Amino acid sequence: MPPFYDDNPMITYTKIFAGKITWPKVINSTAKHLIKGLLQENPAMRLGCFGGGVDDVKSHAWLQGFDWEACVRFEVKAPWVPRLKSKKDLSFFDP
């Protein structure tokens, strides 16, 4: 789920404006650090907007060991691929 998700769109907007994230227990501290860095309200403080640009994101500890060159060559396998009933199957999307 997105960090500010709620079934009620108005509550989602309220959460976004408040900037308060409810973290699922499966999110470790390294992933939290990356997400918080990307969600900084002030662009000058946002990860990827410093002098190193996108390299600051790519070198984050949570992405350590990720093969960026293989990604560019479309060689990275998805960790999970949904089984679709047809090309028009939308069952993995919220209504």
C-alpha positions as CSV (number, residue, x, y, z in Angstrom):
1,M,0.0,0.0,0.0
2,P,1.2,3.6,-0.6
3,P,2.4,5.3,2.6
4,F,-0.6,7.6,3.0
5,Y,-3.3,5.2,1.9
6,D,-6.9,5.1,3.2
7,D,-10.2,3.8,1.7
8,N,-11.5,7.4,2.1
9,P,-9.8,9.8,-0.3
10,M,-10.3,12.7,2.1
11,I,-8.4,10.9,4.8
12,T,-5.6,10.1,2.3
13,Y,-5.3,13.8,1.5
14,T,-5.3,14.6,5.3
15,K,-2.5,12.1,5.8
16,I,-0.5,13.5,2.9
17,F,-0.8,17.1,4.3
18,A,0.1,15.9,7.8
19,G,3.1,14.0,6.5
20,K,2.5,11.2,9.0
21,I,3.3,7.7,7.9
22,T,2.0,4.6,9.6
23,W,4.7,2.0,8.9
24,P,3.9,-1.7,8.4
25,K,6.1,-3.9,10.5
26,V,7.6,-5.5,7.4
27,I,9.3,-2.3,6.5
28,N,12.8,-2.3,7.9
29,S,14.7,0.8,9.1
30,T,16.8,1.0,5.9
31,A,13.8,1.0,3.7
32,K,12.1,3.6,5.9
33,H,15.2,5.8,5.6
34,L,15.0,5.6,1.8
35,I,11.2,6.3,1.7
36,K,11.5,9.2,4.1
37,G,14.3,10.6,1.9
38,L,12.2,10.4,-1.2
39,L,9.1,11.9,0.5
40,Q,10.8,15.1,1.9
41,E,8.4,18.0,1.4
42,N,11.3,20.4,0.8
43,P,12.9,19.5,-2.6
44,A,16.2,20.9,-1.3
45,M,16.2,18.2,1.4
46,R,14.8,15.4,-0.8
47,L,17.0,12.4,-1.6
48,G,18.1,12.6,-5.2
49,C,18.0,16.4,-5.2
50,F,21.5,16.9,-3.7
51,G,24.7,17.4,-5.7
52,G,24.9,13.6,-6.4
53,G,21.4,13.6,-8.0
54,V,20.1,10.2,-8.9
55,D,23.3,8.6,-7.8
56,D,22.4,9.5,-4.2
57,V,19.3,7.3,-4.6
58,K,21.1,4.5,-6.5
59,S,23.8,4.3,-3.8
60,H,21.4,4.1,-0.9
61,A,22.0,1.2,1.5
62,W,18.6,-0.4,0.7
63,L,19.5,-0.6,-3.0
64,Q,23.0,-2.0,-2.3
65,G,23.8,-4.9,-4.6
66,F,21.1,-3.9,-7.2
67,D,22.4,-4.4,-10.7
68,W,21.4,-1.1,-12.4
69,E,23.1,-2.1,-15.7
70,A,21.0,-5.3,-15.9
71,C,17.9,-3.2,-15.1
72,V,18.7,-0.9,-18.1
73,R,19.1,-4.0,-20.3
74,F,15.7,-5.3,-19.0
75,E,17.4,-8.4,-17.5
76,V,16.1,-8.0,-13.9
77,K,13.4,-10.6,-13.2
78,A,10.3,-9.4,-11.3
79,P,10.2,-10.9,-7.7
80,W,6.4,-11.6,-8.2
81,V,4.4,-11.9,-11.4
82,P,0.6,-12.0,-11.0
83,R,-1.3,-14.7,-12.9
84,L,-3.8,-12.9,-15.0
85,K,-7.0,-14.5,-16.2
86,S,-6.9,-12.5,-19.4
87,K,-5.2,-9.4,-20.9
88,K,-8.1,-7.3,-19.4
89,D,-7.9,-8.8,-15.9
90,L,-7.9,-6.0,-13.4
91,S,-8.4,-8.1,-10.2
92,F,-5.1,-6.9,-8.7
93,F,-6.3,-3.3,-8.7
94,D,-8.6,-1.6,-6.2
95,P,-12.0,-0.6,-7.7
